[in-house]
Structures are given as C-alpha cells and as structure tokens.
C-alpha cells in the first residue's frame, strides 16, 4: 500500500505528531510526502519516505500524477482551511483527482485516524472490492 502524507505549514506539527503516534502502522507501507513535510516526519520518526518537491513548487502536482496513474492508495492531507494558500489551484486539483479516481482522502486528523485504524484492522480493501466489480462489468 502506498500512502501520501501532505500538510500545510500550520498543520505540519499535527501530521508529524500523527506519524509518531501511528509509526507502528506506517512502517509497514510505502510512504510518499511533499518536501518539507516528508523531511520533518523522517527526522522525528525515522520512517522511510520518498519525498517529492515542496507542495507550492510542484509537489502537489507530483502527488496528483501518482493518483492519476494508480500509484497511491491513500492520501492524508492535513489542510489549513483558515489560511489562504498561494497554490490553492494545485490543492483543488489534487482533491478533485482523489474524487475522480476514488482515492480515500483524509483532510483532518479525525478522518485520518479512522482510515489508519481501518488499515490496522484489515478493513481497508476498497481496491479489491472496486476491482471485483470492474471485472463483473458492473462499473460501466
């Protein structure tokens, strides 16, 4: 399973603390993150993370490309809804791609916790279910 970790500046501490709390789960999966977020998580947890560019410098688009090509299974994007983002069009495009391709997306800690706990309990098999219906022709 491939998981992307993204956070706006005012939410980076929250995501770092979340990664510390659930390190025992994240160690089992392939992690990807935008630049600064990924570095901070690696520094605090020792987790192995493939880092993209900083979000505003193209990292959001790199993550978006991975969504479009089926390379990501889950996005944890701790957004700051109270601060205007100069790269808001990139953020909106990323969220739209999650909807287009049916990629689970958490934009806050509560939803992230539900999804990560679902992974831990083995309840996270949405791709298997979607693939089953595709092969039966029910997805057309």
PyMOL CGO cylinders between C-alpha atoms (Angstrom):
from pymol import cmd
from pymol.cgo import CYLINDER

trace = [
    CYLINDER, 0.00, 0.00, 0.00, 1.25, 3.45, -0.94, 0.3, 1, 1, 1, 1, 1, 1,
    CYLINDER, 1.25, 3.45, -0.94, 0.32, 6.36, 1.31, 0.3, 1, 1, 1, 1, 1, 1,
    CYLINDER, 0.32, 6.36, 1.31, 0.91, 10.08, 0.67, 0.3, 1, 1, 1, 1, 1, 1,
    CYLINDER, 0.91, 10.08, 0.67, 1.43, 12.47, 3.58, 0.3, 1, 1, 1, 1, 1, 1,
    CYLINDER, 1.43, 12.47, 3.58, 0.89, 16.19, 2.97, 0.3, 1, 1, 1, 1, 1, 1,
    CYLINDER, 0.89, 16.19, 2.97, 0.37, 19.12, 5.33, 0.3, 1, 1, 1, 1, 1, 1,
    CYLINDER, 0.37, 19.12, 5.33, 0.04, 22.86, 5.05, 0.3, 1, 1, 1, 1, 1, 1,
    CYLINDER, 0.04, 22.86, 5.05, 2.52, 24.84, 7.15, 0.3, 1, 1, 1, 1, 1, 1,
    CYLINDER, 2.52, 24.84, 7.15, 0.22, 25.37, 10.14, 0.3, 1, 1, 1, 1, 1, 1,
    CYLINDER, 0.22, 25.37, 10.14, -0.71, 21.67, 10.14, 0.3, 1, 1, 1, 1, 1, 1,
    CYLINDER, -0.71, 21.67, 10.14, 2.77, 20.15, 9.83, 0.3, 1, 1, 1, 1, 1, 1,
    CYLINDER, 2.77, 20.15, 9.83, 3.13, 19.68, 13.59, 0.3, 1, 1, 1, 1, 1, 1,
    CYLINDER, 3.13, 19.68, 13.59, -0.19, 17.83, 13.67, 0.3, 1, 1, 1, 1, 1, 1,
    CYLINDER, -0.19, 17.83, 13.67, 0.90, 15.47, 10.90, 0.3, 1, 1, 1, 1, 1, 1,
    CYLINDER, 0.90, 15.47, 10.90, 4.31, 14.87, 12.48, 0.3, 1, 1, 1, 1, 1, 1,
    CYLINDER, 4.31, 14.87, 12.48, 2.63, 14.00, 15.79, 0.3, 1, 1, 1, 1, 1, 1,
    CYLINDER, 2.63, 14.00, 15.79, 0.15, 11.77, 13.96, 0.3, 1, 1, 1, 1, 1, 1,
    CYLINDER, 0.15, 11.77, 13.96, 3.02, 9.95, 12.23, 0.3, 1, 1, 1, 1, 1, 1,
    CYLINDER, 3.02, 9.95, 12.23, 4.74, 9.46, 15.60, 0.3, 1, 1, 1, 1, 1, 1,
    CYLINDER, 4.74, 9.46, 15.60, 1.54, 8.03, 17.10, 0.3, 1, 1, 1, 1, 1, 1,
    CYLINDER, 1.54, 8.03, 17.10, 0.96, 5.62, 14.21, 0.3, 1, 1, 1, 1, 1, 1,
    CYLINDER, 0.96, 5.62, 14.21, 4.55, 4.85, 13.30, 0.3, 1, 1, 1, 1, 1, 1,
    CYLINDER, 4.55, 4.85, 13.30, 3.93, 1.16, 14.04, 0.3, 1, 1, 1, 1, 1, 1,
    CYLINDER, 3.93, 1.16, 14.04, 1.41, 1.11, 11.18, 0.3, 1, 1, 1, 1, 1, 1,
    CYLINDER, 1.41, 1.11, 11.18, 3.27, 3.38, 8.75, 0.3, 1, 1, 1, 1, 1, 1,
    CYLINDER, 3.27, 3.38, 8.75, 6.44, 1.26, 8.93, 0.3, 1, 1, 1, 1, 1, 1,
    CYLINDER, 6.44, 1.26, 8.93, 4.60, -1.48, 7.01, 0.3, 1, 1, 1, 1, 1, 1,
    CYLINDER, 4.60, -1.48, 7.01, 3.81, 0.66, 3.96, 0.3, 1, 1, 1, 1, 1, 1,
    CYLINDER, 3.81, 0.66, 3.96, 5.42, 2.78, 1.25, 0.3, 1, 1, 1, 1, 1, 1,
    CYLINDER, 5.42, 2.78, 1.25, 5.23, 6.44, 2.22, 0.3, 1, 1, 1, 1, 1, 1,
    CYLINDER, 5.23, 6.44, 2.22, 5.40, 9.48, -0.03, 0.3, 1, 1, 1, 1, 1, 1,
    CYLINDER, 5.40, 9.48, -0.03, 5.29, 13.12, 1.02, 0.3, 1, 1, 1, 1, 1, 1,
    CYLINDER, 5.29, 13.12, 1.02, 5.81, 16.63, -0.20, 0.3, 1, 1, 1, 1, 1, 1,
    CYLINDER, 5.81, 16.63, -0.20, 9.22, 18.13, 0.58, 0.3, 1, 1, 1, 1, 1, 1,
    CYLINDER, 9.22, 18.13, 0.58, 9.29, 19.80, 3.97, 0.3, 1, 1, 1, 1, 1, 1,
    CYLINDER, 9.29, 19.80, 3.97, 6.54, 17.64, 5.42, 0.3, 1, 1, 1, 1, 1, 1,
    CYLINDER, 6.54, 17.64, 5.42, 8.38, 14.48, 4.46, 0.3, 1, 1, 1, 1, 1, 1,
    CYLINDER, 8.38, 14.48, 4.46, 11.67, 15.70, 5.89, 0.3, 1, 1, 1, 1, 1, 1,
    CYLINDER, 11.67, 15.70, 5.89, 10.09, 16.67, 9.20, 0.3, 1, 1, 1, 1, 1, 1,
    CYLINDER, 10.09, 16.67, 9.20, 8.36, 13.30, 9.53, 0.3, 1, 1, 1, 1, 1, 1,
    CYLINDER, 8.36, 13.30, 9.53, 11.57, 11.43, 8.70, 0.3, 1, 1, 1, 1, 1, 1,
    CYLINDER, 11.57, 11.43, 8.70, 13.54, 13.49, 11.22, 0.3, 1, 1, 1, 1, 1, 1,
    CYLINDER, 13.54, 13.49, 11.22, 11.03, 12.84, 14.01, 0.3, 1, 1, 1, 1, 1, 1,
    CYLINDER, 11.03, 12.84, 14.01, 10.16, 9.20, 13.30, 0.3, 1, 1, 1, 1, 1, 1,
    CYLINDER, 10.16, 9.20, 13.30, 12.96, 7.63, 11.29, 0.3, 1, 1, 1, 1, 1, 1,
    CYLINDER, 12.96, 7.63, 11.29, 10.35, 6.43, 8.78, 0.3, 1, 1, 1, 1, 1, 1,
    CYLINDER, 10.35, 6.43, 8.78, 11.50, 5.93, 5.21, 0.3, 1, 1, 1, 1, 1, 1,
    CYLINDER, 11.50, 5.93, 5.21, 9.67, 8.40, 2.95, 0.3, 1, 1, 1, 1, 1, 1,
    CYLINDER, 9.67, 8.40, 2.95, 10.01, 9.16, -0.74, 0.3, 1, 1, 1, 1, 1, 1,
    CYLINDER, 10.01, 9.16, -0.74, 9.99, 12.94, -0.86, 0.3, 1, 1, 1, 1, 1, 1,
    CYLINDER, 9.99, 12.94, -0.86, 8.53, 14.99, -3.67, 0.3, 1, 1, 1, 1, 1, 1,
    CYLINDER, 8.53, 14.99, -3.67, 9.10, 18.69, -4.22, 0.3, 1, 1, 1, 1, 1, 1,
    CYLINDER, 9.10, 18.69, -4.22, 7.56, 21.21, -1.85, 0.3, 1, 1, 1, 1, 1, 1,
    CYLINDER, 7.56, 21.21, -1.85, 3.80, 21.48, -2.48, 0.3, 1, 1, 1, 1, 1, 1,
    CYLINDER, 3.80, 21.48, -2.48, 3.81, 25.01, -3.95, 0.3, 1, 1, 1, 1, 1, 1,
    CYLINDER, 3.81, 25.01, -3.95, 6.84, 24.15, -6.11, 0.3, 1, 1, 1, 1, 1, 1,
    CYLINDER, 6.84, 24.15, -6.11, 5.19, 21.19, -7.83, 0.3, 1, 1, 1, 1, 1, 1,
    CYLINDER, 5.19, 21.19, -7.83, 4.94, 18.56, -5.09, 0.3, 1, 1, 1, 1, 1, 1,
    CYLINDER, 4.94, 18.56, -5.09, 1.14, 18.64, -5.07, 0.3, 1, 1, 1, 1, 1, 1,
    CYLINDER, 1.14, 18.64, -5.07, 1.19, 18.04, -8.82, 0.3, 1, 1, 1, 1, 1, 1,
    CYLINDER, 1.19, 18.04, -8.82, 3.65, 15.18, -8.43, 0.3, 1, 1, 1, 1, 1, 1,
    CYLINDER, 3.65, 15.18, -8.43, 1.31, 13.55, -5.91, 0.3, 1, 1, 1, 1, 1, 1,
    CYLINDER, 1.31, 13.55, -5.91, -1.58, 14.24, -8.30, 0.3, 1, 1, 1, 1, 1, 1,
    CYLINDER, -1.58, 14.24, -8.30, 0.27, 12.44, -11.07, 0.3, 1, 1, 1, 1, 1, 1,
    CYLINDER, 0.27, 12.44, -11.07, 0.69, 9.42, -8.81, 0.3, 1, 1, 1, 1, 1, 1,
    CYLINDER, 0.69, 9.42, -8.81, -3.06, 9.45, -8.11, 0.3, 1, 1, 1, 1, 1, 1,
    CYLINDER, -3.06, 9.45, -8.11, -3.87, 9.57, -11.82, 0.3, 1, 1, 1, 1, 1, 1,
    CYLINDER, -3.87, 9.57, -11.82, -1.57, 6.65, -12.60, 0.3, 1, 1, 1, 1, 1, 1,
    CYLINDER, -1.57, 6.65, -12.60, -2.94, 4.46, -9.81, 0.3, 1, 1, 1, 1, 1, 1,
    CYLINDER, -2.94, 4.46, -9.81, 0.21, 4.57, -7.70, 0.3, 1, 1, 1, 1, 1, 1,
    CYLINDER, 0.21, 4.57, -7.70, -1.38, 5.81, -4.46, 0.3, 1, 1, 1, 1, 1, 1,
    CYLINDER, -1.38, 5.81, -4.46, -3.91, 4.07, -2.23, 0.3, 1, 1, 1, 1, 1, 1,
    CYLINDER, -3.91, 4.07, -2.23, -4.49, 6.70, 0.46, 0.3, 1, 1, 1, 1, 1, 1,
    CYLINDER, -4.49, 6.70, 0.46, -3.85, 10.43, 0.91, 0.3, 1, 1, 1, 1, 1, 1,
    CYLINDER, -3.85, 10.43, 0.91, -3.53, 12.06, 4.32, 0.3, 1, 1, 1, 1, 1, 1,
    CYLINDER, -3.53, 12.06, 4.32, -3.59, 15.79, 3.61, 0.3, 1, 1, 1, 1, 1, 1,
    CYLINDER, -3.59, 15.79, 3.61, -3.79, 17.91, 6.73, 0.3, 1, 1, 1, 1, 1, 1,
    CYLINDER, -3.79, 17.91, 6.73, -5.12, 21.14, 5.26, 0.3, 1, 1, 1, 1, 1, 1,
    CYLINDER, -5.12, 21.14, 5.26, -5.30, 24.56, 6.85, 0.3, 1, 1, 1, 1, 1, 1,
    CYLINDER, -5.30, 24.56, 6.85, -8.77, 25.82, 5.89, 0.3, 1, 1, 1, 1, 1, 1,
    CYLINDER, -8.77, 25.82, 5.89, -8.27, 29.18, 7.62, 0.3, 1, 1, 1, 1, 1, 1,
    CYLINDER, -8.27, 29.18, 7.62, -5.21, 30.34, 5.68, 0.3, 1, 1, 1, 1, 1, 1,
    CYLINDER, -5.21, 30.34, 5.68, -5.23, 31.27, 2.00, 0.3, 1, 1, 1, 1, 1, 1,
    CYLINDER, -5.23, 31.27, 2.00, -2.80, 29.11, 0.05, 0.3, 1, 1, 1, 1, 1, 1,
    CYLINDER, -2.80, 29.11, 0.05, -0.96, 30.63, -2.92, 0.3, 1, 1, 1, 1, 1, 1,
    CYLINDER, -0.96, 30.63, -2.92, -1.09, 27.26, -4.65, 0.3, 1, 1, 1, 1, 1, 1,
    CYLINDER, -1.09, 27.26, -4.65, -4.81, 26.70, -3.99, 0.3, 1, 1, 1, 1, 1, 1,
    CYLINDER, -4.81, 26.70, -3.99, -5.48, 25.66, -7.63, 0.3, 1, 1, 1, 1, 1, 1,
    CYLINDER, -5.48, 25.66, -7.63, -2.97, 22.81, -7.19, 0.3, 1, 1, 1, 1, 1, 1,
    CYLINDER, -2.97, 22.81, -7.19, -4.63, 21.81, -3.91, 0.3, 1, 1, 1, 1, 1, 1,
    CYLINDER, -4.63, 21.81, -3.91, -8.07, 21.82, -5.55, 0.3, 1, 1, 1, 1, 1, 1,
    CYLINDER, -8.07, 21.82, -5.55, -6.76, 19.73, -8.44, 0.3, 1, 1, 1, 1, 1, 1,
    CYLINDER, -6.76, 19.73, -8.44, -5.33, 17.18, -6.03, 0.3, 1, 1, 1, 1, 1, 1,
    CYLINDER, -5.33, 17.18, -6.03, -8.63, 16.89, -4.16, 0.3, 1, 1, 1, 1, 1, 1,
    CYLINDER, -8.63, 16.89, -4.16, -10.52, 16.58, -7.44, 0.3, 1, 1, 1, 1, 1, 1,
    CYLINDER, -10.52, 16.58, -7.44, -8.22, 13.78, -8.60, 0.3, 1, 1, 1, 1, 1, 1,
    CYLINDER, -8.22, 13.78, -8.60, -8.94, 11.86, -5.39, 0.3, 1, 1, 1, 1, 1, 1,
    CYLINDER, -8.94, 11.86, -5.39, -12.64, 12.10, -6.23, 0.3, 1, 1, 1, 1, 1, 1,
    CYLINDER, -12.64, 12.10, -6.23, -12.16, 11.20, -9.90, 0.3, 1, 1, 1, 1, 1, 1,
    CYLINDER, -12.16, 11.20, -9.90, -10.09, 8.11, -9.13, 0.3, 1, 1, 1, 1, 1, 1,
    CYLINDER, -10.09, 8.11, -9.13, -11.81, 7.16, -5.88, 0.3, 1, 1, 1, 1, 1, 1,
    CYLINDER, -11.81, 7.16, -5.88, -8.75, 7.53, -3.68, 0.3, 1, 1, 1, 1, 1, 1,
    CYLINDER, -8.75, 7.53, -3.68, -9.53, 7.75, 0.05, 0.3, 1, 1, 1, 1, 1, 1,
    CYLINDER, -9.53, 7.75, 0.05, -8.57, 11.19, 1.33, 0.3, 1, 1, 1, 1, 1, 1,
    CYLINDER, -8.57, 11.19, 1.33, -8.37, 12.50, 4.88, 0.3, 1, 1, 1, 1, 1, 1,
    CYLINDER, -8.37, 12.50, 4.88, -8.08, 16.25, 5.27, 0.3, 1, 1, 1, 1, 1, 1,
    CYLINDER, -8.08, 16.25, 5.27, -8.15, 16.29, 9.07, 0.3, 1, 1, 1, 1, 1, 1,
    CYLINDER, -8.15, 16.29, 9.07, -6.84, 14.24, 11.97, 0.3, 1, 1, 1, 1, 1, 1,
    CYLINDER, -6.84, 14.24, 11.97, -10.18, 12.62, 12.84, 0.3, 1, 1, 1, 1, 1, 1,
    CYLINDER, -10.18, 12.62, 12.84, -10.70, 11.18, 9.37, 0.3, 1, 1, 1, 1, 1, 1,
    CYLINDER, -10.70, 11.18, 9.37, -7.03, 10.21, 9.12, 0.3, 1, 1, 1, 1, 1, 1,
    CYLINDER, -7.03, 10.21, 9.12, -7.31, 8.25, 12.34, 0.3, 1, 1, 1, 1, 1, 1,
    CYLINDER, -7.31, 8.25, 12.34, -10.36, 6.36, 11.11, 0.3, 1, 1, 1, 1, 1, 1,
    CYLINDER, -10.36, 6.36, 11.11, -8.59, 5.40, 7.87, 0.3, 1, 1, 1, 1, 1, 1,
    CYLINDER, -8.59, 5.40, 7.87, -5.33, 4.40, 9.52, 0.3, 1, 1, 1, 1, 1, 1,
    CYLINDER, -5.33, 4.40, 9.52, -7.14, 2.30, 12.12, 0.3, 1, 1, 1, 1, 1, 1,
    CYLINDER, -7.14, 2.30, 12.12, -9.10, 0.65, 9.29, 0.3, 1, 1, 1, 1, 1, 1,
    CYLINDER, -9.10, 0.65, 9.29, -5.76, -0.29, 7.71, 0.3, 1, 1, 1, 1, 1, 1,
    CYLINDER, -5.76, -0.29, 7.71, -4.52, -1.71, 11.00, 0.3, 1, 1, 1, 1, 1, 1,
    CYLINDER, -4.52, -1.71, 11.00, -7.68, -3.80, 11.47, 0.3, 1, 1, 1, 1, 1, 1,
    CYLINDER, -7.68, -3.80, 11.47, -7.61, -5.11, 7.89, 0.3, 1, 1, 1, 1, 1, 1,
    CYLINDER, -7.61, -5.11, 7.89, -10.76, -3.25, 6.84, 0.3, 1, 1, 1, 1, 1, 1,
    CYLINDER, -10.76, -3.25, 6.84, -9.06, -1.34, 4.08, 0.3, 1, 1, 1, 1, 1, 1,
    CYLINDER, -9.06, -1.34, 4.08, -9.71, -3.42, 0.98, 0.3, 1, 1, 1, 1, 1, 1,
    CYLINDER, -9.71, -3.42, 0.98, -11.51, -0.90, -1.19, 0.3, 1, 1, 1, 1, 1, 1,
    CYLINDER, -11.51, -0.90, -1.19, -9.30, -1.63, -4.23, 0.3, 1, 1, 1, 1, 1, 1,
    CYLINDER, -9.30, -1.63, -4.23, -10.15, -5.33, -4.08, 0.3, 1, 1, 1, 1, 1, 1,
    CYLINDER, -10.15, -5.33, -4.08, -13.85, -4.51, -3.95, 0.3, 1, 1, 1, 1, 1, 1,
    CYLINDER, -13.85, -4.51, -3.95, -13.62, -1.98, -6.80, 0.3, 1, 1, 1, 1, 1, 1,
    CYLINDER, -13.62, -1.98, -6.80, -11.61, -4.42, -8.94, 0.3, 1, 1, 1, 1, 1, 1,
    CYLINDER, -11.61, -4.42, -8.94, -14.17, -7.19, -8.31, 0.3, 1, 1, 1, 1, 1, 1,
    CYLINDER, -14.17, -7.19, -8.31, -16.97, -5.03, -9.66, 0.3, 1, 1, 1, 1, 1, 1,
    CYLINDER, -16.97, -5.03, -9.66, -14.89, -3.88, -12.62, 0.3, 1, 1, 1, 1, 1, 1,
    CYLINDER, -14.89, -3.88, -12.62, -14.26, -7.48, -13.68, 0.3, 1, 1, 1, 1, 1, 1,
    CYLINDER, -14.26, -7.48, -13.68, -18.00, -8.25, -13.45, 0.3, 1, 1, 1, 1, 1, 1,
    CYLINDER, -18.00, -8.25, -13.45, -18.80, -5.34, -15.73, 0.3, 1, 1, 1, 1, 1, 1,
    CYLINDER, -18.80, -5.34, -15.73, -20.82, -3.52, -13.09, 0.3, 1, 1, 1, 1, 1, 1,
    CYLINDER, -20.82, -3.52, -13.09, -18.69, -0.39, -13.27, 0.3, 1, 1, 1, 1, 1, 1,
    CYLINDER, -18.69, -0.39, -13.27, -19.73, 0.72, -16.75, 0.3, 1, 1, 1, 1, 1, 1,
]
cmd.load_cgo(trace, "trace")
